[in-house]
């Protein structure tokens, strides 16, 4: 199909990822298809929201781990301020743990970064058409749980981790990166007291007693490819 034969204007795509080289690669992948045009790039939530307010955007490709806040925060805010923008998560984090959270936040699809070369354009088409795009494994799991009307066990993801809130999961991820309470508070723009409350809740839900056990658990989960945080 040549550009002259396009029935409609290309969909405008905003890329949001804190790695410029990765953004460049994804932009090239999307740019090969005449149905889409990358209209902007951002490394964090505030920059992305400024671009959304400044230009026309149809689709937004969002990483979960951004330079200032979680991509889930961006998806929720964008959904409230710009409901016409459809969001697709592109992340290194295991979809078995994060896809359902992303959908609850307002995303319309989830693609693992290692699958981007094969799936990103197809996922964008799917989301643009009003459908939800998920990998086969997580889609099967979610459908099975809906059919059973009860949570299904996912052996690769510890049940305690699945019980964490989105913010607690973000704190756990930052602990795995070696950040202390003060640094986590600055990263999330929250008070130290709030972060300490999250830490206490995480320890309770995971059955941990000490900060050392919490750090070891965070590192173990982050290094486990089956239950990546």
C-alpha positions in Angstrom: 0.0 0.0 0.0 1.4 3.4 -1.0 0.7 6.6 0.9 -1.5 7.9 -1.9 -3.8 4.9 -1.4 -4.3 5.3 2.3 -8.0 5.7 3.1 -7.4 7.7 6.3 -4.7 9.7 7.9 -2.1 7.8 9.8 -2.7 7.4 13.6 -0.6 9.6 15.7 1.5 7.7 18.3 3.3 9.1 21.4 6.2 7.0 22.7 6.9 7.2 26.5 10.0 5.4 27.7 13.0 6.7 29.7 15.5 5.0 27.4 16.2 7.3 24.4 17.9 4.5 22.4 14.9 2.1 22.9 12.5 4.9 21.9 14.4 5.4 18.7 14.3 1.7 17.9 10.5 1.5 18.6 10.0 4.7 16.5 11.7 3.1 13.6 9.6 -0.1 13.9 6.4 1.9 14.0 7.6 4.3 11.2 8.0 1.4 8.7 4.2 1.1 8.7 2.3 3.8 6.9 -0.7 3.5 9.2 1.2 5.1 12.1 3.3 8.2 12.7 5.3 8.9 15.8 4.2 12.4 16.8 6.3 12.7 19.9 8.6 11.1 22.5 8.8 11.5 26.3 10.9 10.1 29.1 8.6 10.7 32.0 5.0 11.3 33.1 5.1 15.1 33.2 6.7 15.4 29.8 4.2 13.0 28.3 1.2 14.9 29.8 2.6 18.2 28.4 2.8 16.6 24.9 -0.7 15.2 25.2 -2.0 18.6 26.1 -0.1 20.3 23.2 -0.8 18.0 20.2 -3.2 15.5 18.7 -2.4 11.9 19.9 -4.4 8.8 19.0 -2.3 6.1 20.6 0.3 6.1 23.4 2.9 3.4 23.9 4.0 3.5 27.6 6.7 1.7 29.6 5.8 1.0 33.2 9.1 2.2 34.7 9.7 5.9 33.8 12.2 8.4 35.0 9.8 10.2 37.4 6.8 8.0 38.2 5.1 4.8 37.2 3.6 4.4 33.8 0.4 3.4 35.5 0.1 6.9 36.9 0.4 8.3 33.3 -2.2 5.9 32.0 -4.7 6.8 34.7 -4.2 10.5 34.3 -4.3 10.4 30.5 -7.5 8.3 30.6 -9.1 11.0 32.8 -7.8 14.0 30.8 -7.7 12.6 27.3 -10.2 9.7 27.0 -9.8 9.5 23.3 -6.1 8.4 23.6 -5.7 4.6 23.8 -2.7 3.3 25.7 -0.6 0.3 25.0 2.0 -0.9 27.5 5.4 -2.0 26.2 7.4 -3.3 29.1 10.2 -5.7 30.2 8.1 -6.7 33.2 6.3 -10.0 33.1 2.8 -9.6 31.7 1.5 -12.4 34.0 2.0 -10.1 37.0 1.5 -6.6 35.4 -0.9 -6.9 32.5 -4.1 -7.1 34.6 -2.9 -4.0 36.7 -2.3 -2.1 33.4 -5.8 -3.0 32.1 -7.3 -1.8 35.4 -5.4 1.5 35.1 -6.9 2.0 31.6 -4.4 0.4 29.2 -5.9 -1.4 26.2 -3.0 -3.8 25.6 0.3 -5.2 26.9 3.4 -6.2 24.9 6.7 -7.5 26.3 9.7 -5.5 25.0 11.5 -8.7 23.8 8.5 -9.3 21.5 8.2 -5.7 20.2 9.8 -6.5 16.8 7.1 -9.0 16.0 4.1 -7.6 17.8 4.2 -3.8 18.3 2.5 -2.8 15.0 -0.1 -5.6 15.3 -0.8 -4.6 18.8 -1.3 -1.0 17.8 -3.7 -2.0 15.1 -5.7 -4.1 17.6 -5.9 -1.3 20.1 -6.8 1.3 17.5 -9.7 -0.9 16.4 -11.1 -0.8 19.9 -9.9 -4.3 21.0 -7.7 -5.4 23.9 -4.3 -6.9 23.0 -2.6 -9.4 25.3 -0.2 -12.2 24.9 -1.8 -15.7 24.4 -0.7 -16.9 27.8 -2.1 -14.0 29.9 -5.2 -13.8 27.7 -6.0 -17.5 28.4 -5.4 -17.0 32.1 -7.7 -14.0 32.4 -10.4 -15.8 30.4 -10.1 -18.9 32.6 -10.5 -16.7 35.7 -13.6 -15.0 34.3 -15.1 -18.3 33.4 -14.5 -19.7 36.8 -15.6 -16.4 38.5 -12.7 -16.9 40.9 -8.9 -16.0 40.9 -6.9 -18.6 39.2 -3.5 -19.6 40.6 -0.5 -18.6 38.5 2.4 -20.7 39.8 5.0 -18.4 38.4 3.8 -15.5 40.5 3.8 -15.8 44.3 0.3 -15.2 45.7 1.6 -12.6 48.2 3.0 -10.5 45.4 -0.3 -10.6 43.6 -2.0 -9.2 46.6 0.2 -6.0 46.6 -1.3 -2.7 45.5 0.1 -1.0 42.4 2.0 1.5 44.7 3.3 -1.3 46.9 4.5 -3.1 43.8 6.3 0.0 42.7 8.0 0.4 46.1 9.1 -3.3 45.9 10.6 -2.7 42.5 12.5 0.3 43.8 13.8 -1.7 46.8 15.0 -4.3 44.3 17.0 -1.5 42.6 18.7 -0.9 45.9 17.0 2.4 46.8 16.6 3.3 50.5 13.4 4.8 51.9 14.4 8.4 51.4 15.3 7.8 47.8 12.1 5.9 47.1 10.1 8.8 48.7 11.8 11.3 46.4 11.4 9.1 43.3 7.6 8.6 43.9 7.1 12.1 45.2 5.7 10.8 48.5 6.6 11.4 52.1 9.1 9.1 54.0 6.2 8.1 56.3 4.1 7.0 53.4 6.9 4.9 52.0 7.5 3.3 55.4 3.8 2.5 55.6 4.1 0.8 52.2 7.1 -1.1 53.3 5.3 -2.4 56.4 2.4 -3.5 54.3 4.6 -5.3 51.9 6.3 -7.2 54.7 3.0 -8.2 56.2 1.6 -9.4 52.9 4.7 -11.3 52.0 5.2 -12.8 55.5 8.5 -11.0 56.1 9.8 -9.7 59.4 12.8 -7.6 58.8 14.1 -5.0 56.3 16.8 -7.4 55.3 14.3 -10.1 54.5 12.3 -7.5 52.4 15.4 -6.6 50.4 16.3 -10.2 49.8 12.8 -11.0 48.6 12.7 -7.9 46.3 16.1 -8.9 44.7 14.9 -12.5 44.3 11.7 -11.5 42.7 13.4 -9.0 40.4 15.9 -11.6 39.2 13.3 -14.3 38.7 12.3 -14.2 35.0 9.0 -15.9 35.8 7.8 -13.3 38.3 9.6 -10.1 37.3 8.9 -7.0 39.3 
